[in-house]
Amino acid sequence: MITTIEVTKNKNENNLSLLRRFSRRVQDSGLVRAAKNRRFRTRLPSTLTHKNQALKRLVKRKESERLKKLGKIS
């Protein structure tokens, strides 16, 4: 996503007010917020990873039930 923000200097405008106007336009566009969200976004696990984790949980649960029946853990 490429967004161009342009500000032209008015006739009786100084550099500070031009910079302030540009900063306001950038802030209103939401570019900085979107870039930060993209930077710190965590990826979702793939479906294969999700399935493997579910299988590991099932195996652990089955093993703990077996050990409870044998009386090795309470």
C-alpha positions in Angstrom: 0.0 0.0 0.0 1.7 3.2 -1.2 0.1 6.5 -0.2 1.6 9.8 -1.2 1.1 12.8 1.0 1.9 16.1 -0.5 1.8 19.5 1.0 2.6 22.7 -0.8 3.8 25.9 0.9 1.2 28.7 0.9 2.1 32.3 0.1 2.4 33.6 3.7 3.3 30.3 5.4 6.5 29.7 7.3 8.4 26.3 7.4 7.2 25.4 10.9 3.5 25.6 10.0 4.1 23.7 6.8 5.8 20.9 8.8 3.0 21.0 11.3 0.4 20.7 8.5 2.3 17.8 6.9 2.6 15.9 10.2 -1.1 16.3 10.8 -1.9 14.9 7.3 0.4 11.9 8.0 -1.2 11.3 11.4 -4.8 11.6 9.9 -3.9 9.2 7.1 -3.1 6.4 9.6 0.2 5.4 7.9 2.3 5.3 11.0 -0.3 3.3 12.9 -0.6 0.8 10.1 3.2 0.4 9.8 3.5 -0.2 13.5 0.7 -2.8 13.4 2.5 -4.6 10.5 5.8 -4.5 12.3 4.7 -6.2 15.5 2.1 -8.5 14.0 2.3 -12.1 15.1 1.7 -14.7 12.5 -1.0 -17.3 13.0 0.1 -20.9 13.1 -0.5 -22.9 9.9 -3.2 -25.5 9.8 -0.6 -28.4 9.9 1.0 -26.9 13.0 -2.4 -26.6 14.6 -3.3 -30.2 13.9 0.1 -31.4 15.2 -0.4 -29.5 18.4 -3.9 -31.0 18.8 -2.5 -34.6 18.3 0.2 -34.0 20.9 -2.5 -32.8 23.4 -4.5 -36.0 22.7 -1.5 -38.2 23.2 -0.6 -36.4 26.5 -4.1 -36.7 27.8 -4.3 -40.4 27.0 -1.0 -41.1 28.7 -2.0 -39.2 31.8 -5.3 -41.1 32.0 -3.4 -44.4 31.7 -1.0 -43.4 34.5 -4.0 -42.4 36.7 -5.6 -45.8 36.2 -2.3 -47.5 37.1 -2.1 -45.3 40.3 1.2 -43.8 39.4 -0.1 -40.2 39.5 -3.0 -38.8 41.5 
